[in-house]
């Protein structure tokens, strides 16, 4: 029987490899802190297998999370532009570089620090792959074929998630219960990498790992926000925050007013998402406070419709919060926008309209 543990181990191995590559980059100003951050994260994946089985106490992972938070909070995992450019022959060989330029401009190094520098060229880190000119040329050469690897992931994921549970070996299912979706996603990702290598013919089979590490550094610690914030929502729910919020809202909510309850639930979910940075963190709190006791039990609403639309209302808050750094701040950094809040400003009108529409739909169809 196949479980999803292999995927967790594979993800952990990727993080560990990236950490080793960063640690080996002697010219990286923050290589030790960044390598420690991703290395600890990578090791935590296989350790999690033993935590689930009871062989290792859960507090070990708790300590690992606190250490990663300390590294990020101390500024030891700051993103740098030095992994984003590799416009010279031999890029990715660990050539020495000067300090990273946070503006995203190409770095120059003193002439005494290597042949590339002596020729006035930029040197880059071991995670660098190609430069802007090379990327543009590749895009023109491959055209729509660039989308083939990306489409492999959803196609394989859907096929495995749909057909995987039907496959049996003897009297036992091939896939463990509840693992079909993750198995499909993992298998699709692996096949997408293979297809990308075959179609795009990168100069090295290690290019996917280096490019993944480059993007990982560009995103930085914000890559962990979805997992951390969704966990925070569970912690808040277990701590009774939802019940406390429910007590307060029931005190101010007009008796028998369905519209007021729907508005409070949708707007409250969006506001909590803005505060917490993740709809998955806000949803259980507002559902425990208003969604279940008021909208479902008191007004006899359709739970499936209420909770689905409630999540959509929460996503409206995701569009306008800097706390959702992986959605709203990282794209600005990757696109080198002058205004780091540019995505939020552009998404604000859409978020307001969608929140109003979701509220209206819930009121009209869920009761």
N, C-alpha and C positions, 0 to 999 in steps of 0.2 A: 504494500500500500504506500503510495507516494504522498508525503505531507508537504507543507510549504516551507519546512525548515531549510531545505537546500537553497531556497531563494534568499533567506536571511543570511546564510553563511556566504553566499556569493556577493551580496551587497557589502557585508562586512569585509570580505577580501578586497573588494574594490577600494573601500576607504583606507584600508591598511596599505595597499600598494601606493595610493596617492600620498599618504603620509610618508612613506619611505622615499618617494621621489622628491617630495618637498624637503625632507631632512637632508637629502643628498645634494641639494642645491646650495653650495657654499656662499653664493652671492645674494641669497635671499635674506633680507633684513629681519624678517620675523619667522624664519623657517622653523625654529624649535617650537614656538608656541602654536603655530598652525599645524605642524606635524603632530604635536601632542594631541591637539583637539581632534583631528580626523582619525588619528591612531586609536585614541580611546573610544571614539564612536565605533570604529570598525571592530575592535575587540569586543565591544558590548553586544554585538549581534550574536556571535556564537556563544558567548557567556549566557545570553538570554535563553538559549535552548536548555542549558543546565539549570537556570533559575526556574523555568517552567516545570522541569522534571523534579525539582526539589533537591537536586544535588548541590546547588549553590544558593546561599541566602539572598533574598531580594535586595538587601541593603547594599550589596556590592554595586549593583547598577545605580542605586541612589547616589552613592558616593561618586561614581563616574559622571553622573549628570551634574552634580555640584562642582566637580573639577572643571568640566567643560564650561559651565556658566562662569566660573571664576576666570578662566582663560579668556573668554569672550568679554567679560566685564572689565578686565584689566587692559583691554585693547591689544592683546597678544595675537589675535586672529584677524586683524584688520585686512581688508582686501587690498590688493595692489594691482596696478595696471601692467606690471612687468610680465605677467603671464598671459597678456592679451595680444601681444604683438610678436610675430616671428617672421619678419620680412627679409631675412638674410639666409644664405646657404648655410647649412649646418646648424640651424636653429634647433633647440631642444637637446643640445649636447652639454649643457651645464656651463656654458661660457660665462665668464665673470661679467657682472653688470654694475652700474652705479645705483644710487638710491632710486626707489620707485617714484615715479611722478604721478601724484594723485589726479592730475588733470587728464590723464589718459594719453599724453603725448609720448612719442617714441623716445627712448632713452639713449643717451650717448655715453660712452665710457672713455676714460683717458687712453691715449695712444699706447701707453706702456702696458695695458692690460689685455693684449691679444691682437691677433692679426685682424680680426673683424674691426676692432676699434681703430687700429692703425689705418685702415682703409676708410674710416669715417662711417662705418656701418653700425647698426644697432645689434646688441647682443641680448639674448633673452634667457629665460629660465628653462629648466628641464621639462616643464609642462607645456612650453610653447609648441605650436604646430605650424600654422601658416599665417601670413600677413594679410592685410586688407586687399591688396592687389591680387594676391593668389586666390583669395576667396571669391573675389568678383569674377576672375577668369574662370574658376571652376564652375561657378553658377551659370555663366554663359555657355560653357562647354556641355554641361550635363542637363541643363534645362529642367524639365519636369521630372526627370529621373531622380532628382534629389528627393522627391516625395515618396519614392518607393519604399525605402527603409522605414520611414515614419508610418506608412500605412500598414506595414507588416505587424506592428504591435497591436493595434485594435482588432485586426482581422483574426490573428492567432488567439488573442485573449477571448474574443467572442466565441470562436469555435471550441476552444478548450472548456470555457465556462459552460457552454451549452451541451456539448457532446461528451465531455469528460466524465461527468457523473453517470453516464449510461454505460461506460465501458467497464466490464467486469472480468476478472481472472478467476475462473472457477466460481465459487460462491462469494467472492470478496470483490468489492469495488476497486478499481485501479487507483483512484484518487481518494484520499481521506475526506471525510465529511467536512464541508466548509472550506476546502482548500482549492477548489476548482478555479475560482477567480484569480487568486494570487498566483497559482501555478500557470495559468494562461498568460497573465501579465509578465511573469518572469520568463517563460518560454518565448513569448513574443519579443521581449527585449533582447534576449540572447540571439534569436534568429535575425532580428533587425540589424544587430551589429555584424553578423556574418554576411547578410545581404549587402550592407553598406560597404564592407571591405571588398566584396566581389564586384559590386557595381561601380564604386567610386575609385577603386584602386589607390588607396593612400600609400605614401612612400614607405610606411612601416605598419605592421599589424598592431604595433603598440600605440598607434595614433588615436584610436578610440579611447584608450585609457588616459593618455596625456590630455586629449581634448576634454574629456569628462572632468579631469582634475582641474583644468584651466577654468572651466565654467563653474566648478565647485568653489574655487577660490574667489571668482568674481561675485558669486552669491554670498559666500562667507557663512557665518553662523546663522544667518536668516534661513538657511535651508532646513533648519531643525524646528522653525517656528510652528508649522502645522502640527507636528507630533506633540510638541511641548504644550501648545495651547489647547489642543483637544484633550490631553491628559489633565490639564488644569481644570477644564470644564467638569470632568468626572470627579476630580478632587473637591471642587466647590459643591457639586451635587451631593456627594457623600457627607460633606460637612454641614449640610442643611441650608445652604445659601438659598436654594430654590424655594424651600418652605418659608424662609424668612421674607423673601421678596413677595411670595404669595400672600402672606399675612398683611403686608403693607398695602399691596395693591387691592386686596379685597376690602380694606378699610376705606379706600378712596373711590373704588369702582361703584358707579350707580347700580342699585339693585335692578336686576332684570334687563339691563341694557346690553343686548348682544353686540351692537355696533361698537360701543365703547370697549367691550372686552376684546373684540377682534382687533381694533386699532391699537389697544394697549399691548396686546400680544405681538403683533407684527412690528410696531414701532419699537417696543421694548427689546425684541430680539435683535433688531438692527442696531439699536443703541448699545446693547451689551456687546455686540460684535465689534463695534467701533472701539469700545473700551478694551476688550480682551484680544482683538485682532484676529479672531477666528470664529466663524459661525458654528463650528462643531463644539466650541467651548461655550458659546452663549446659548445654543439651542437647548441643552438639557436643563439649564437653569430656568429659562422662561417657560419651558414645557412643564416642569415640575411646579412652577409658580402659578401659571395661568392656563397653559395649553390643556393639560389633563384635568385638573380639578374644576375649572370654570367652563372652558369651551366644550369639553367632551362629556364630563359627568353632569354639569349643571344644565348646559344647553343642548345636550344630546347630539353633538356634532359628529361628523365622520372623521375618525382619527387619522385615517390614511391621507385624506385631503388636507386636514388641518396641519398635520406635521410636515407634509411635503411642501405646502405653501409657506409654512413657518420657516423652513430652512431657506427657501428662496428669499424670504424677507431678510433673513440674517445675511445672506450673500450681498444684499444691497448695502449693508453696513461695511462689508469687506471692501467694496469699491472705494470707500472714502476714508479709510483709516490708515495712518502711517504705521500702526501696529502690525498690519499685514505686510510686513516689509518684503516678504518673498513675492507678493503680488504687485505692490505699488512703489516700492523704493528700489528694489533690485532692477526692474526693467529700466528705470531712469538711469541707473548706473551703467548698465550694459549698453544702453543706447547713447550714453554720454550726453544726456540732456542737461541744459543749463539750469533748469528748475527741477530739483529732485522731487518736488510735489506736483510736477506736471501731469502725471497720470491721474492723480487724485482729482485735480481741477477739471481735467477732461471728462472724468467719469461721474462727477457729482450730479449733473443734470439727469443723466441716465439712471443713476441710483435713486433719485427722488421720484422720478416717474415710475420706475419699476416697483418701488415700495408702495406707492399709491395704487398701482394696478394689482399687485399681489393682495393688498388689503381688501380691495373691492372684490376680487375673485373669491377670496376665502369667505367673505360675508355672503356672497350670492350662491356659491355652489357647495359649501361644506356643511350647510344646515338645512 
